[in-house]
Structures are given as structure tokens and as C-alpha cells.
């Protein structure tokens, strides 16, 4: 699924407050991930069965008014290009400003759904005052207070009308893995994809995805058979300039959500940077299988310990989820590019393995007996049994007499045991403790 909601508007109208409310107060939320630039945020939200990504286009440059206006135009244009629905936030206490008019002018010129939202409407008087914003020519106005949540339910009801509720029908079309290639700009994504598709002549078909960006290309050769979810290099990166990193994250969100397995490409000459970690976190929080591909390895001066040190640094940065395959390659020389595909398919098999409840309990009972959860406040915690949940991603629920006393450290212990025995390399796991 790939539903993207972007929040745009001038500074200090409450975008970040609304963002925090959307991604921070629902049971099904994935934690928000801070972007590479301060105050740019990406998170997951859910409303009445619709899951969607939320982007706060904050983080405008500090400086003169001209710098503000230039930065706002750039980020609004990115939101127009990459999102499915745009929330245009204005401040009812200040009325229409020239900057609001400038943003509204941009939004009127495109075909994406735009929802005009008047923030800080927390009194009856302010509810009457918001009618001023009809002058922006964007239709219906939704009055909310992002601080206390007033009006956000009606707003979200309108937002989700524009989203796809599920892609289960699409997913049921084939059992083939859907593997995407993500990463920062200029790390070699397009070269990697072109090396695979340009050399091989046994590509069966290309299928347009449900959105304009994702292209499903069936790759069937050398014993591989999967869909390559390709968004790299499909469109010119116009109007981006210094916002290139922000742009790449928006593209990555859509690509990651449409895949089963993500190949995260890293530039060996630059190392594993903050933006790499940001995209890694997006994949992990979306519960996708992950393979890290360190490209341009031929350009790095090496000794016998270089790759070990590089791998160690990556695993330290991605901890605690560091049970991830790391492959060193050169797309130019085609070094290990097929090893990357082989590993991605193996991670897909790990991701989808079935484990019976009886098998789980037969294996776990001796471990739970030998190493039970530590007693808390004089209470003896006992885990009765475990089962694998029928979710899209691997998730396990352990039933205990006192689940509230099971610490996170013990949950990590259980996860590590699962990884050791059942081979979940490259796969994020979810561990739940429930009342027996």
C-alpha cells in the first residue's frame, strides 16, 4: 500500500503539532522517524482501517523572508509531486497572509486532492472567523485544533476518502517476491537496476503499479523469479536542488510500502550516513525484509580488515536490529550483484516461513523453564505458551500470567532466541506479551 499525506503551509501554523497528533496517539502507529534535516518528519498513521504515511514539510531555512518563501515553494512543490493528498494548514488567529496566498496559488494549479485546514479553531468565535479562508479558492474549510484534537476526526474522514484501503487484491495476484531498491541519490540504484534489466532478455512483462510511480518488472532469469519494484530514475528530479535528500525520502516511502524486501544501497566512499539510517528505519518500521548493499566497493582503498570494520560500523548504527545481511559490491564491475538478489530472495523466504504453534512451544518450553522472566516487585512471572500471529509480517505473542512485568530486555532475549533457531536474518520481528 502507498498512501501519502503531506502537511504543507507557512511556518508556525501548527504543522508539527498536527503531525504529532496523527502519528502519536493511535494503537496502530509506527513511531515517527526524524528526517536527515531538523524538523522534517515521516511517520505512519491509521484511521478507520486506512493506513497511510504522514509527511511534515517543516524545517524551513532560517533567514530572510525571501529565503522562507523560496523554501516553502520548493517543499510545497515536492509535496504536490510525491503525495496523494495534501493538507494545506492555515492559522485562523492570523487570517490570510501573503505567504498563504502564494501557497494556495500553487495548489490551485494541480490536480491532487487539497484539503484546506484552519488550525487553532478552539472557540465558537474562531469557528466563525475561518470563513475568511474561502477567499483562497480551495473549497471546503475544515476547522481543527491540533493541540486538543478538536475536529480532527471529521478531517481524517475526508482525508481517507482519497486513499486505497487495501492492496490485498493486488498482493494476491502473485506469490512472487516484490523487491525494491532504495537509497540516497547517486548511490548506484539506477545502475544496479539497469545492470539487471539491460543484460537480461528474459524479462516477461512490466506492469504499471496502482500509483504513477511504482513499476513492477518481472525478473526471471538465473534461477530468480520476482517482481522488481522500480522507481529509481523514472522521472526527472526537477525543482529539487538542495532539497534532494527530502525528495529521496518521499520517493523511498512509496517504494518501501509497495515491496516485501528492500535492498538498501549505500555508497562505500561516503560510509553509512544519517540519511541511510533514516531510510533503513523507514523499512524497519514498515516491517519489510532488508538487505544492505554497499556499492562502489571497488573505489575504496582496502586492507584485510576494511570490510570487517565497515560492516561493524553499520551494525552499530542500525542496532538493535542488526541481524541484517550486508553485501559489498560494485555495480560497474558487476561484482556480487547476483549475490545481492540471491540474498534478497533468501530473506523473503525467512520473512514468509510458517512455524506451527506446537513446534514453537516444543522448542521454547525448555528455554522458558531455564531462563524465565526476572521477578518484578516480588511477583513471579510465568510464560505459558507462544504462537505466531497471522499478520503480514512475522509477529509472535507470548501469553503470561503477569505481562505487565515483562521488561523490554526480556522481549529482546526472546527475539534473539527466535532469530538464532528459526533464521530470521534480515527480517524485523514483533514480540507481544499478552495476558493468559
N, C-alpha and C positions, 0 to 999 in steps of 0.2 A: 504494500500500500504506500501511496505517496501523496499525502495531503499536507500542504504547507500554508500556514497562516503567517503573514508578515504584519507587524505593527509599525506604522510609519507616522511621522509627524515632527514638528519642530521640537527643540529642547524644552524640558520642564513642563510637559503637558501630562505626564504620568505614564509614559510608555512602559518603563521598567516596573512600576508598581502593578500595572495590569498584567505584564508578563509573569511576574512572580505569583500573582493570584491564579493565573491559568495553569501554571506548571507545578505549583507547590501545594495545592490543597485538595488533591483528589487521590483516591487509593491507587489508581492505575498509572500514576505519573511516574515517568523516568526522571531522575534528577536532572536539573538543568546543567548544561555544560558551558562553562565560560569560554568565549572565543579567544583567539590569539590576541585581539586588541581589547583593551579595557572597556567594559560596559557593553560589549556585543555578546548576546546570549542566544543559545539554541537549546530548546527543551522539547519535551513530549507532553501531550495533554490528551484528555479523553472527555467526550461529552455524549451522553445517550447512545453509547455504542460506537461512536465515531472516534477513531484515533487520528491525531494529527500532530505535526511539528509546529512549534511556535518560534518565530524569529523576532527578536527585539532589535530594530535597526538603530540602536543608540550608539553612543561612543563618538559623537561628533567632535571635530577638531576644536580645540580651544584657540581663540584668536579673535580676529575682527569679525564684524557682521558679514562681510563678503565671504570669509572662509566658512562661516556657518552655512550660509546659503548654498555655496558650492558643494559642500559636503552633503547637505541634505538632498540636493538634486541627484547626486551620484547614488546615494543609498536608496532613494525612492525609485530610481530607475532600475536598480538591481532587484528590488522587491517586485517591481512590475514584471521584470523578465523571468524571475525564478519562482514566484509564489503562485498559489492557486486562488487565494483570497487575500485581500488587503484591507486591514483596519486602519482608517485614517483618523487619528486621535487629535482632538482639539480641546481647548480649555474654556469652559463656559464662563469662568470668572474673568477672563481677559477679552472675550469676544474674538472677532475675526481680526487677524493681523496680516500684514503684507506677506509674511512668510507662509501663513496658512493658504492665502490666495495663490501663491506660487506653486505650492504642492498640489492644491486642488486642480490647477490648470494642467499639470502633468497627468493627473489621474483621470481627468475627463477625456483625455486623448487616446485612451487604450480600452481594450475590451474585457479586461479582467474584472471580476466582481469586486466592487469597492463598497465598504460599509463605513459610513460616516458616524463617528462615535464622539459625543460630547462628554468629556470627563468632568468630575467634581460636581455632578448634579446630585447633591445630597440634601437639598431642601426643595420645597414646593416652588418657591420663588425662582430658584435656578432652573427648575424644570420649564418654567415659562420663558426664561431668557434664552434657552437654547434654540428657539425658533429662528434666531438671527442667522444661524448657520445654513438655513435653506438657501441663502444668497450664494453659497459656494457651488450650487448647481449639481449636487451629488445625490439628490433624492432624500429618502427617509433618514431621519436622525435618531440614533439610539442614545439615550441619556443613561449614564452609569456613574457610579462612584467606585473607582478601582481600589480605594482604601478599604471600604467596608463591604464591597461586593454587590452593592445595590444595582440592579438592572443587568448584571452580567449573565443571568440565566436566559433572559429574552434575547440578549445579544448573541449568545452561543447557539441558541435555537436557530437564529438566522444564518450564522456562520456555517453550520454543518449542513444546511440545505445545499451547499455548493460542493460538498465532499462526496467521495466514494466511501460507502460504509464498509465494504469488504472487498477483497480481491480473491476470495476463496475460489470462485468460479475460474478465474484466470489461473490460479495455482493448480487447480485440478486438471488443467488441460494437459499437463505433462508432469511426470515424476522426475524429470531431468534436473540436475542442479542448476541454479542460477548464480553465476559467479560474476562479481563486478570488480573493477579495478579503480581504486580511489587513491588520492594523494594530493600533495601540494602541486601547484603549477610547475611545469618544466622538470618533473622527476623522471619522465620517460613513459607515462601512461599510454600516450598515443603510439609511441614507437613499439611498445610491448604488444599492444593490440594489433598494430599493423604487421608486426613480425609473425604473429599467429595467423592472421587472416590473409595477408598478402601472399604468403608462401603456399598455403594450403588451397587446393582446388576442390576439396570435398566438403564444402560448406553447403548445407542443404537449403536453408532459407533464412530470410531476415523478416522478422515480424515486428511491426510498429507496436510500441507499448501503449498502455492506456493513456499516458500523457505524452506530450510532444517531444520530450527529451529522450526517454529511455528507448533503446533499440535492442530487441532480443535477437541475437545472431546465434544460430545453432552451429556449434563447432563439433565436427565428427571426424576425427582422424587420430592416428597413432594410438588407438585404443581408448581415446577420450570421446565422451558424448555429453555435452552440456550446453546450456544457454549462456552466452557471454553478454552480460548487461553492459552495454557500451554507451557512455555519454561523453567520453573524452573527445575533444576536438570536433564536436558535431556543429557547433555554432561559433561564429567569431566573437571574441571577448571584447566587444566594443563597450565604450563608456565605463571602463573598469579602472585603468591606471593604478593609483596607489591602493585601490580597494580590491586588488586581485586576490588577497587572502580571504577576505569576506566573501567574495564571489565563489571561490573554490569550496568553501564550507557549504554554501547554499546548494551548489551542484552536488556535493557529497551526500547531503541529507537525502535528496531524491534518489540518488543511485543506491545508497545503502538500503533504503527501505524497500527497494524492488528486488533485492537479492537474498540469497541464502548464505553465501560465503563472500567475504570481502578480501581481496588482495590489496593490502595497503603498501603502496610503493614509496620508498624512502630514498633520498639522494645521498649516496655514500660520501660524497665530497662535502656535504653540509652537516651530516650527522642527523640524529633523531631530534628534531626541533619541536618547539611548543605547538606548532600547527599540526605536526604529525601526531602528537599526543592527543590533540583536540579531535582529529578525525578518528583515531583509534577509539577514543571514548565514545564517539557517536556510534560506531559499530558495536562496541560492547554493550552500550545501554539499549541499543535496539536488538540485542540478543542475537547477533549474527556471528557465524563462524569467521575466524580471522587468520590470515597468513600474512606475515610481514616479508616483503620482498625488498632487499637492499640493492638498489640498482646503481650502475656506474662503478661497480667494484673494480673494474679494470683501470680506473683513474686514480685509485688510492695507492699510495706507497705502503707496502706491506712487509712485515716480518712474520715469523711463525706464530706470533701471538695476536696479530692485529685483529683477525676476525673474532677471536675469543673475547678480546677487550670490547670490541664494538657491540657484540651480542650481549655482553654483561651490562653495558651501559643502557641498552634498550630495555632489558628485562627489569632493571632497577627503576626505570622511568614509568613503565607500564604496570608495575606492581600495584595491588596484589594479584591481578590477573596476568601472570607472566608465563603461563603454560601455553605458549603460542609458538608455532613453527617460524623460524627466521632463516631465510634463504638469501645467499649472496649471489648476485647475478650481474650480467652485463647484457643488456638487450642488443647492443650494437654487435657484439660477437656471438649472440645467442647462447651465451653460457648459462646453463641451468634454467632456461625459460620453460622447458617442458617438465623439469623437476618441480617448478612452481605450480604448474597445472596438476601434476600428479598429487602434490601435497594438498592442494585445494580440494580435489575430489576426495582424498582420504579424510580431510576434516569434515566434509559433507557427510561421509559415512558415519563418522563419530557423532555428528550432530543428530543424525536420524536413527541411531541404533535403538532397538527396543530391548528393554530389560524387564523381565517378569517380576511381579511382586515377591513371589516365592524365592526366586534367585537372589533378589536384593536382600531379603531378610535372612536367608541361609548364610549369606556372606557377612552381613553386618552384625548379626547377633553376638558372635564371639568378640568382635571389636567393641561393641557397646557394653558387653559384660566386663571386659578387661579394662576399658577406658571410658567409664561413664561420665556424664557431665559433672563438673565440680559442684559440690553442695553450696547453696547460697542461703544465707540467713538461717542456717540450721536446717534447711529443707533439703531432703534427698530427692534429686531429680532422676526420673527413670524414663527412658525412651522405649516405648512398647514395640513399635514396628515402623517400617518405611515403605513408601510406594512412589512410583514415578507418575507424575501427573500427565494427562493427555493434552498438553499445551503445545503451541507452535515451536517452542524452544525447550531444551531439557530442563525440567524442574522437578524437584523431589520434595515430598512432605514427610517429616518425621513427627510421629504422634507421641506426645509426652504427657505425664501427669501434671507437670508444672512448666509449661512452655515459656512463661514469662521470666523464668530464671535461667534459661539457656543463653549464655553470652555469645556475642559475635565471634569470639576467638574459637569457641567450640564448633560453631557453624562452619568456620574455615577449616577446622580439623576434619569435619565430616566431608566437606567438599574435596579436600586433598585426598582423602581415602577413596572417594569415588573416582577421582582422576587417576590415581595410582592403579586401580584394579580394572576399570572399565574403559580406559583410554579415551578421555575427553580432551585431548590436546587440541588447542585452537578453538574450543567451544566454551562460551560463558555458561555458567550453571547458576540456577536459582535454588536456594535452600530455604524451606519454610519449616517452622516448628509450630505445630498445632496441638490443641487440647484433645486428649484421648477421650 
